Amino acid sequence: MGQMLIRFLLGGTIVCAFALLGDLLRPKGFAGLFAAAPSVALATLSLAAFTRGTGYALLEARSMIAGAVALIAYAVGCVYFLGMRHRKAAPTAILMMIAWGIVAGCLYVGVLRRW
């Protein structure tokens, strides 16, 4: 219960800080980007380092980086198929989710399992 309270307070504080940063930047679309994912990631890494040690937090950070790389592949694919090829949104999103899973799986097998 105590760890959940710490996670809630730490995550909430970091979310507010990133939301403020996003609010100061232009365009306002950055506000959502800076509000959620980085703050939750920092809170999770802080708690992992505090409760399980820095080795575990390092593994978590590497996993987050691999997930971000896979998300970039998803986003680039969506931009290409939706913006340049003018494909339909639903099939493109489904195809790109599959691509995200393949990229994430390859990064896990090729990089993360070796550490």
Buried (B, 14 or more C-beta within 10 A) or exposed (E): EEEEEBBEEBBEEBBEBBBEBBEEEEEEEBBEEBBBBBBBBBBBBBBBBEEEEEEEBBBBBBBBBBBEBBBEBBEEBBEEBBEEEEBEEEEBBEBBEEBBEEBBEEBBEEEBEEE
